[in-house]
């Protein structure tokens, strides 16, 4: 079960969020300020934290700072502010997502689901593996930790989403992913354009892979897969 810690000094808001998440099957605890949040986090070990920014004793930004370096949960920040500077600050301090009050509860639940999926996938992959993971696939060498890719020994420049897409496929050669599944696992909620987004990124990625573009194969009517290593 996924643990979610809801932190907000407005009892009505935290109770409403907790109720909605429990209906979705999450284990939920609440805290009324940043100090209490850190205390609860030590015991409850949340996978996701829904964290208000403006709180007494210790604000959300300070909570993010103090969580840095621990087994940090995925963090969804809540605030009444809608300034880009505040958003960037929260993300730079380690938050994973950001919503402005007032918010739609359905959207909040969807974002919590996306964060919990991402954290679950990361945990499943990193458990028992070397943090310096290297994947060799044909002429490709993918360094997961440093997020670098070499093609026949030469580095190639990929956008963050291109890298995430390639890494997901390369980790699971011959596994077929639907376009919808790739949207969920690579883009979470931060995409526009529907499944066409996946097609465009695959096209760009293949172009950059040159003679090794055949490693990303189309499964017609379904989506894409990574081929097992072979010669160009």
C-alpha positions in Angstrom: 0.0 0.0 0.0 1.2 3.5 -0.8 1.6 5.9 2.2 0.6 9.5 1.7 1.3 12.3 4.3 -1.0 15.3 3.9 0.4 18.5 5.5 -1.7 21.6 5.7 -2.6 24.0 8.6 -6.2 24.2 7.3 -7.9 21.2 8.9 -10.8 21.3 6.4 -8.4 21.0 3.5 -6.2 18.3 4.9 -9.3 16.3 6.0 -10.9 16.6 2.5 -7.7 15.4 0.8 -7.2 12.6 3.2 -10.8 11.4 2.8 -10.5 11.5 -1.0 -7.2 9.6 -1.0 -8.4 6.9 1.4 -11.3 6.3 -0.9 -8.7 5.5 -3.6 -7.0 3.0 -1.4 -4.1 5.0 0.0 -2.9 4.9 3.6 -3.1 8.5 4.7 -1.9 10.5 7.7 -2.1 14.2 8.3 0.0 16.9 9.9 -0.8 20.5 10.7 2.6 22.2 10.2 6.1 21.5 9.0 7.5 20.4 12.3 4.8 17.9 12.8 5.3 16.8 9.2 9.0 15.9 9.8 8.1 14.0 13.0 5.4 12.0 11.2 7.6 11.3 8.2 10.2 9.7 10.5 7.7 7.1 11.6 5.1 6.9 8.8 7.7 6.8 6.0 5.4 8.3 3.3 5.9 7.5 -0.3 4.2 10.7 -1.3 3.8 14.0 0.6 1.1 16.5 -0.2 2.7 19.6 1.3 1.3 23.1 1.8 3.8 25.9 1.5 2.5 28.6 3.9 2.3 27.1 7.3 3.3 28.1 10.9 6.5 27.0 12.6 8.1 25.6 9.5 6.9 26.3 5.9 6.8 23.8 3.0 10.0 25.1 1.5 11.9 24.5 4.7 10.4 21.0 5.0 11.8 20.3 1.5 15.2 21.5 2.6 15.2 19.3 5.7 14.1 16.2 3.8 17.0 16.5 1.4 19.4 13.7 1.8 16.9 11.3 3.4 14.8 8.6 1.8 12.8 11.6 0.5 9.1 11.0 -0.5 7.8 12.4 -3.8 6.5 15.9 -2.9 3.4 17.7 -4.3 3.5 21.3 -3.2 0.3 23.2 -2.5 0.2 27.0 -2.3 -2.1 30.0 -2.8 0.7 31.7 -4.7 0.8 31.4 -8.5 4.1 33.1 -9.1 6.6 31.4 -11.4 9.4 32.3 -9.0 7.7 30.4 -6.1 7.1 27.4 -8.4 10.7 27.3 -9.5 12.0 27.6 -5.9 9.9 24.7 -4.8 11.1 22.5 -7.6 14.7 23.5 -7.0 14.3 22.5 -3.4 13.3 19.0 -4.3 9.5 19.1 -4.9 8.3 16.9 -7.7 5.1 18.7 -8.6 3.2 21.9 -7.8 -0.5 22.9 -7.6 -2.1 26.2 -6.8 -5.1 26.6 -4.5 -7.9 26.3 -5.1 -7.5 23.0 -6.9 -9.7 20.3 -8.3 -9.6 17.2 -6.1 -9.7 14.9 -9.1 -6.6 16.5 -10.5 -4.8 16.3 -7.2 -5.6 12.6 -6.9 -4.4 12.0 -10.5 -1.1 13.8 -9.7 -0.6 11.7 -6.5 -1.2 8.6 -8.5 1.4 9.7 -11.1 4.0 10.5 -8.3 3.3 7.1 -6.6 3.7 5.2 -9.9 7.0 7.0 -10.6 8.3 6.3 -7.1 7.2 2.7 -7.2 8.9 2.2 -10.5 12.1 3.8 -9.3 12.2 1.8 -6.1 11.5 -1.5 -7.9 14.4 -0.8 -10.3 17.0 0.5 -7.8 16.4 -2.2 -5.2 19.4 -4.5 -5.2 21.0 -2.8 -8.2 24.1 -0.7 -8.6 23.4 3.1 -8.6 26.0 3.3 -11.4 23.8 1.3 -13.7 25.0 0.9 -17.3 23.0 -0.6 -20.1 24.7 -1.8 -23.2 22.4 -2.4 -26.2 24.0 -2.8 -29.6 26.2 0.3 -30.3 24.5 2.1 -27.4 25.9 2.6 -23.9 23.4 4.2 -21.5 24.6 5.5 -18.1 21.4 5.8 -16.0 23.0 7.6 -13.1 24.7 10.3 -15.1 21.9 10.3 -17.7 24.4 10.1 -20.6 24.3 8.1 -23.8 27.2 7.1 -26.1 26.7 5.8 -29.6 29.7 3.8 -30.7 31.8 5.6 -28.2 30.6 9.1 -29.0 28.2 11.1 -26.8 24.9 12.1 -28.2 22.6 14.8 -26.9 19.1 13.8 -25.9 16.4 15.8 -24.3 15.2 14.7 -20.9 12.1 13.0 -22.3 14.1 11.3 -25.1 16.5 9.9 -22.5 13.6 8.7 -20.2 11.9 7.0 -23.2 15.1 5.3 -24.4 16.0 4.2 -20.9 12.6 2.7 -20.2 12.7 0.7 -23.5 16.3 -0.3 -23.1 15.8 -1.7 -19.6 13.1 -4.0 -20.9 14.2 -5.3 -24.4 11.4 -7.1 -26.4 8.7 -5.8 -24.0 5.9 -4.1 -25.9 4.7 -0.8 -24.5 1.5 0.8 -25.7 1.6 4.5 -26.5 -0.8 5.1 -23.5 1.6 3.2 -21.2 4.6 5.2 -22.4 2.7 8.4 -21.8 1.9 7.4 -18.2 5.4 6.2 -17.4 7.5 8.8 -19.2 5.4 11.9 -19.3 3.1 11.4 -16.2 0.8 14.4 -16.5 3.2 16.8 -18.1 2.3 16.2 -21.7 0.1 17.7 -24.4 -0.9 16.3 -27.8 -1.9 12.8 -26.7 -0.3 9.7 -28.1 1.1 11.7 -31.0 3.6 13.0 -28.5 5.1 9.5 -28.2 5.4 9.1 -32.0 7.1 12.5 -32.4 9.7 11.6 -29.7 10.3 8.2 -31.2 11.0 9.8 -34.6 13.4 12.3 -33.1 15.2 9.6 -31.1 15.5 7.3 -34.1 17.1 10.1 -36.1 19.7 10.7 -33.4 20.5 6.9 -33.1 21.4 6.8 -36.8 22.5 3.3 -37.9 21.1 1.9 -34.6 17.6 3.4 -35.0 16.3 -0.1 -35.6 16.7 -0.8 -31.9 13.4 1.0 -31.4 10.8 -1.0 -33.2 7.2 -0.2 -34.0 4.6 -2.8 -33.0 1.8 -1.9 -35.3 -1.5 -1.2 -33.7 0.0 -1.2 -30.2 3.1 0.9 -29.7 6.9 0.3 -29.4 9.6 -2.0 -28.1 13.3 -2.1 -27.8 14.9 -4.9 -29.9 17.6 -7.1 -28.4 21.1 -6.1 -29.3 22.1 -6.7 -32.9 24.4 -5.3 -35.6 23.3 -2.3 -37.6 
